Amino acid sequence: MMSILQTINPTFFLRADFLRAGGARKLSFSVIFMSIFLAACGQGPQGGFSGMPPAAVTFEVAAARDVPVEYEYLGQTAGSREVEIRARVNGIVDKRYYQEGSVVQAGQALFKLDAASYAAAAAQAEAALASATASLKKAERDFTRMQPLAESKVISQAAWDQISSDLDIAQARHKTAEAQLAAANVQLRYTQIDAPISGVIGRALKVEGALANSEGGDSLLATMAQVDPMHVNFSIAEREKNDRAAEIAAGSLKLPKGGYVVRLKNTDGTLLEMQGKMDFSDYKADANTGAYAMRAAIPNPRGLLAPGQFVRVVLGGATRTKAFVVPQRAVVDGPMGKFVYLVGKDKDGKPIAEPRPIVPGEWVVLAGKEKNGWIIRQGLQAGDAVVIDGIARIFAPGQPLMPMTVAEAEKAAAQTATPSAKP
């Protein structure tokens, strides 16, 4: 008989009659089924579990406490600043100064275009400025010399007006020549392309001898990105964001004063050493996905992260207040959902297995021996004795138990492991 009972899955007896009642009434269906089963095996219903020894289990008493929680999302890295290196004047690429894929500093020379025609234009503009300067000086001398004569009425008003106009025209031409020289120097300066930021630069899209055309779509020479700090983009579903805001308002969830502490995991689950902060949260949801875009800034001084990597974003520092937590192994999957076994009492006051439906929340990492815990949002009350070890020995609800606390179980295990002294 025992061999038959031991093959029964303990969740087999958990039926909808119990779950719909929320655990408030007995498992009538299960008891009836168990009676039929025992009768078929040659034992009457009055035997109950008399043929089975009590299951040795370990329990802990549920108590509300503050528990640190973390949230994980899939994210992708990106440079905190990403720029395109483009030619701003037309010209043949004369030289490339950098090594592709290397780190360059802001202001470092990257490309040199053929500057002969631009240097000639600058020299021509400089000569035009010199001519305009000479004309301006002559006009100023004429104005200075003729001004006393005009005041004494020695020369006609028409002659004086002409001298004044010549000075104005010379000044305008001088300003025009200055502007043309400045424009020519700008064009000449654009023949050398420098790094606008410090960061990692990609492969060269133009090689020596290729034409860079600033007026069309063929001006891109390379791309580069600032990788320290690194940005990590991810998103949070609208429902999750709203639920979390409601929990914060209700006081059941507290965020750290300085915001989430952001850590990253590689695709293999390895936790990276760097940690950063959130630096952007979109005010609107994406029209296509319904999710809110988020971004974190992560220091990357050693260059362990590269743009485009997929990572796991871990938001830490939040606290779930007055929460019930049980070890993950204490939670059992049933036909109608998850439940835990409590140490209940039968009509004679003896301990029995009492299933209790629960609504689980986040998985948490606990201090001490119990590393993996599960927050229980609904189903537990303070003082409930939750079975955490020995669940495999429970074959059906209502089975007699031999419960021990965690301390008692550890003491018993230590005594068993210690060999008895010989007389």
C-alpha positions in Angstrom: 0.0 0.0 0.0 2.8 2.4 0.9 4.6 1.8 -2.4 1.4 2.8 -4.3 0.9 5.9 -2.2 4.5 7.0 -2.7 3.9 7.1 -6.5 1.1 9.6 -6.2 1.9 13.2 -7.1 1.0 15.4 -4.1 -0.6 18.0 -6.3 -2.9 15.3 -7.8 -5.3 15.7 -4.9 -5.5 19.5 -5.0 -8.7 20.2 -6.8 -10.7 23.2 -7.8 -13.1 22.7 -4.8 -10.3 23.8 -2.5 -8.8 26.6 -4.6 -12.2 28.3 -5.3 -12.9 28.2 -1.6 -9.5 29.9 -0.9 -8.6 27.3 1.6 -11.4 28.2 3.9 -13.1 24.7 3.8 -11.9 21.1 3.7 -10.9 19.4 0.6 -14.1 17.5 0.3 -13.4 16.2 -3.2 -9.9 15.1 -2.3 -11.1 13.3 0.9 -13.8 11.5 -1.0 -11.4 10.5 -3.7 -8.9 9.4 -1.1 -11.5 7.3 0.7 -12.4 5.6 -2.6 -8.8 5.0 -3.3 -8.1 3.5 0.1 -11.2 1.3 -0.2 -10.1 0.1 -3.6 -6.7 -0.9 -2.0 -8.4 -2.9 0.7 -8.7 -0.3 3.5 -11.9 1.4 4.7 -12.3 5.1 4.9 -12.1 4.9 8.7 -8.5 4.0 8.3 -7.6 7.4 6.8 -3.9 7.8 6.9 -3.5 5.3 9.7 -1.4 3.1 7.5 1.1 5.9 6.8 3.6 7.3 9.2 3.5 11.1 9.8 5.7 13.0 7.3 8.7 14.6 8.8 8.8 18.2 7.7 10.6 21.4 8.6 8.6 24.7 8.8 9.2 28.3 9.5 6.7 30.9 10.9 5.6 33.6 8.4 6.5 37.1 9.5 6.3 40.4 7.6 9.7 42.1 7.0 11.3 44.5 4.7 13.0 42.8 1.8 15.3 44.2 -0.9 14.1 43.6 -4.4 15.6 43.8 -7.9 14.2 44.1 -11.4 15.8 42.7 -14.5 15.3 43.8 -18.1 16.9 43.1 -21.5 18.9 46.1 -22.6 21.4 47.1 -25.3 24.5 49.2 -24.9 25.1 52.4 -27.0 27.8 55.1 -26.9 26.9 58.0 -24.6 27.8 60.2 -27.7 27.8 58.8 -31.2 28.8 61.0 -34.1 29.5 60.7 -37.8 32.7 62.0 -39.2 31.8 63.8 -42.5 33.7 65.9 -45.1 32.5 69.5 -45.1 34.3 70.4 -48.3 34.8 68.5 -51.6 38.2 66.9 -52.1 40.3 63.8 -52.6 41.3 62.0 -49.4 45.0 62.6 -49.1 45.8 60.9 -45.8 44.2 59.0 -42.9 46.0 59.5 -39.5 44.3 57.0 -37.2 44.2 53.3 -36.7 40.8 51.8 -37.3 39.1 50.6 -34.2 41.4 52.6 -31.9 40.7 55.2 -29.2 41.2 58.8 -30.3 41.1 62.0 -28.4 39.0 65.1 -29.1 40.9 67.4 -31.5 43.1 64.6 -32.9 43.6 64.7 -36.7 41.7 61.9 -38.5 41.8 62.7 -42.2 43.5 65.2 -44.6 41.9 66.2 -47.9 43.8 67.6 -50.8 44.1 71.3 -49.9 45.9 72.8 -52.9 42.9 74.5 -54.4 41.7 75.8 -51.1 45.2 77.1 -50.2 45.3 79.0 -53.5 41.8 80.4 -52.9 42.9 81.6 -49.4 46.0 83.2 -50.9 43.9 85.0 -53.5 41.5 86.2 -50.8 44.4 87.4 -48.8 45.8 89.4 -51.7 42.3 90.9 -52.3 42.2 92.0 -48.7 45.6 93.7 -49.0 44.4 95.6 -52.1 41.2 96.6 -50.2 43.3 97.7 -47.3 45.5 99.9 -49.5 42.4 101.5 -51.1 40.9 102.1 -47.7 44.0 103.9 -46.4 44.1 106.1 -49.5 40.5 107.0 -49.1 41.1 107.8 -45.4 44.0 110.1 -46.3 42.0 111.9 -48.9 39.2 112.4 -46.4 41.5 113.7 -43.7 43.2 116.1 -46.1 40.1 117.5 -47.7 38.0 117.9 -44.6 39.4 121.3 -43.5 39.0 122.6 -47.1 35.4 121.5 -47.1 34.7 123.2 -43.8 36.3 126.4 -45.2 34.2 126.2 -48.3 37.3 126.1 -50.4 36.0 123.0 -52.4 32.6 122.5 -53.7 30.0 120.4 -51.8 29.9 117.9 -54.7 33.6 117.3 -54.5 33.4 116.8 -50.7 30.5 114.4 -51.2 32.5 112.3 -53.6 35.4 112.1 -51.2 33.1 110.9 -48.4 31.5 108.3 -50.7 34.9 107.0 -51.8 35.8 106.4 -48.1 32.5 104.6 -47.5 33.0 102.4 -50.5 36.6 101.6 -49.5 35.5 100.6 -46.0 32.8 98.3 -47.5 35.2 96.7 -49.9 37.6 96.1 -47.1 35.0 94.3 -45.0 34.0 92.2 -48.0 37.7 91.2 -48.5 38.0 90.3 -44.9 34.9 88.1 -45.0 36.1 86.4 -48.2 39.5 85.7 -46.6 37.8 84.2 -43.5 35.6 82.0 -45.7 38.6 80.8 -47.7 40.5 80.0 -44.4 37.5 78.1 -43.1 37.3 76.0 -46.3 41.1 75.4 -46.1 40.7 74.4 -42.4 38.0 71.9 -43.3 40.5 70.0 -45.4 41.8 68.6 -42.1 39.1 66.6 -40.2 39.6 66.3 -36.5 37.9 64.2 -33.9 35.0 66.1 -32.3 34.9 63.9 -29.2 37.1 61.4 -27.4 36.1 57.8 -28.0 36.5 54.7 -30.2 36.5 55.2 -34.0 35.3 52.7 -36.5 36.6 51.6 -39.9 37.4 54.2 -42.5 34.7 54.5 -45.2 37.0 56.5 -47.5 40.5 55.5 -48.4 43.4 57.5 -49.8 42.6 58.7 -53.3 38.8 58.5 -52.9 36.6 61.6 -53.5 34.7 63.0 -50.5 31.7 64.9 -51.7 30.2 67.3 -49.1 27.3 68.3 -51.2 25.7 64.8 -51.6 25.3 61.7 -49.5 28.8 60.6 -50.1 30.4 62.7 -47.3 30.6 60.0 -44.5 34.2 59.1 -43.7 33.8 57.2 -40.4 31.8 56.9 -37.3 32.9 57.1 -33.6 31.4 56.8 -30.2 32.2 57.9 -26.7 32.1 54.7 -24.6 32.9 56.1 -21.1 30.3 56.4 -19.8 28.3 53.9 -21.7 24.5 54.2 -22.2 22.3 51.2 -21.8 18.8 51.4 -23.4 15.9 49.3 -22.2 12.1 49.5 -21.7 9.5 48.9 -19.1 6.0 47.7 -19.9 3.2 50.2 -19.3 1.4 47.9 -16.9 4.5 47.2 -14.9 5.3 50.9 -14.6 1.8 51.8 -13.5 1.7 48.9 -11.0 5.0 50.0 -9.5 3.9 53.6 -9.2 0.8 52.4 -7.4 2.9 50.3 -5.0 5.1 53.3 -4.3 2.1 55.5 -3.6 0.7 52.8 -1.3 3.9 52.5 0.6 4.4 48.8 -0.1 7.5 49.6 -2.3 10.2 52.1 -1.4 12.8 53.4 -3.9 16.3 54.6 -2.8 16.7 58.3 -2.4 19.3 58.6 -5.1 17.3 56.4 -7.6 18.0 52.8 -8.7 21.5 51.4 -8.5 22.0 49.9 -12.0 24.1 46.8 -12.5 24.7 44.8 -15.7 24.9 41.1 -16.4 26.4 39.5 -19.4 24.4 37.1 -21.5 25.8 34.2 -19.5 24.5 35.8 -16.3 27.8 37.0 -15.0 27.4 40.2 -13.0 29.8 43.0 -14.1 31.7 45.1 -11.7 30.5 48.5 -12.9 27.4 50.2 -11.5 25.7 53.3 -12.6 22.5 55.4 -12.4 19.4 56.0 -14.4 19.7 59.2 -16.5 16.6 59.1 -18.7 13.0 58.0 -18.4 10.6 58.8 -21.2 7.4 60.6 -20.3 5.3 58.8 -23.0 4.8 55.2 -24.0 5.9 53.9 -27.4 2.9 53.9 -29.8 3.8 50.5 -31.2 4.9 48.5 -28.1 3.2 50.4 -25.3 6.5 50.4 -23.3 8.4 53.3 -21.8 11.9 53.9 -23.0 14.5 54.0 -20.2 18.3 54.6 -20.2 21.1 54.2 -17.7 24.6 55.6 -17.7 27.3 53.1 -16.7 31.0 54.0 -16.2 33.2 52.0 -18.6 36.8 53.1 -17.9 38.3 49.7 -18.8 36.3 49.4 -22.0 34.6 46.1 -21.0 31.4 47.2 -22.8 31.1 48.0 -26.5 28.2 49.6 -28.3 25.5 47.2 -29.5 25.9 44.5 -26.8 22.9 42.8 -25.4 23.0 42.8 -21.6 20.7 42.2 -18.6 19.9 45.4 -16.7 19.5 45.0 -13.0 17.8 47.8 -11.1 18.6 47.5 -7.4 18.1 49.4 -4.2 14.3 49.1 -3.9 12.7 47.6 -0.8 9.4 45.7 -0.5 8.0 46.7 2.9 6.2 44.3 5.3 6.4 41.4 2.9 6.1 37.7 3.5 9.0 35.7 2.0 9.4 31.9 1.7 12.2 29.8 0.2 11.5 29.1 -3.5 11.4 25.4 -2.8 8.4 25.8 -0.5 6.2 26.9 -3.4 4.4 24.1 -5.2 2.7 24.2 -8.6 -0.9 22.8 -8.6 -3.5 22.3 -11.3 -5.1 25.7 -10.5 -2.0 27.7 -9.5 0.7 27.9 -6.9 0.3 26.9 -3.3 2.3 26.2 -0.1 1.7 23.6 2.6 1.0 24.9 6.1 1.2 22.9 9.3 -2.5 22.8 10.2 -4.4 20.8 12.8 -7.1 18.2 12.5 -10.2 17.9 14.7 -8.1 16.3 17.4 -5.4 19.0 17.3 -2.8 16.9 15.6 -0.6 18.5 12.9 -1.6 17.8 9.3 -0.7 19.2 5.9 -2.9 22.1 4.9 -2.5 23.5 1.4 -2.9 27.3 1.0 -3.2 29.0 -2.4 -0.9 31.9 -2.8 -0.1 34.7 -5.3 3.7 35.0 -5.6 5.6 38.2 -6.4 9.2 38.8 -7.1 12.1 36.4 -6.6 14.6 37.8 -4.1 18.1 37.0 -2.9 18.1 36.7 0.9 20.9 37.0 3.4 22.1 33.9 5.3 21.6 30.3 4.3 18.4 30.9 2.3 19.7 32.6 -0.8 16.6 32.3 -3.1 13.3 33.5 -1.8 9.9 34.2 -3.2 7.8 37.2 -2.0 4.2 36.1 -1.4 1.8 38.9 -2.2 -1.4 37.1 -1.2 -2.3 34.0 0.8 -0.1 34.2 3.9 -0.7 35.7 7.3 1.6 36.4 10.2 2.0 33.3 12.3 1.4 30.7 9.5 3.7 27.7 9.8 5.0 27.2 6.2 6.5 23.9 5.3 9.9 24.5 3.7 11.5 21.1 3.7 10.0 17.6 3.4 7.3 18.5 0.9 8.1 15.4 -1.2 6.9 13.3 1.8 3.5 14.9 1.7 1.3 12.7 -0.5 -2.0 14.4 0.0 -3.7 17.3 1.8 -4.6 16.3 5.4 -1.7 13.9 5.8 -0.3 13.7 9.4 2.9 15.6 9.9 5.8 15.5 12.3 6.8 19.1 12.1 10.1 20.6 13.3 11.4 24.2 13.3 14.5 25.0 11.3 16.6 25.1 14.5 15.2 21.7 15.6 15.9 20.1 12.2 19.5 21.4 12.2 20.1 20.1 15.7 18.7 16.7 14.8 20.8 16.6 11.6 23.9 17.4 13.7 23.2 14.7 16.2 22.7 12.2 13.4 26.0 13.2 11.7 28.0 12.9 15.0 29.0 9.2 15.7 28.0 8.0 19.1 30.9 7.5 21.6 31.7 3.9 22.4 31.6 2.9 26.1 
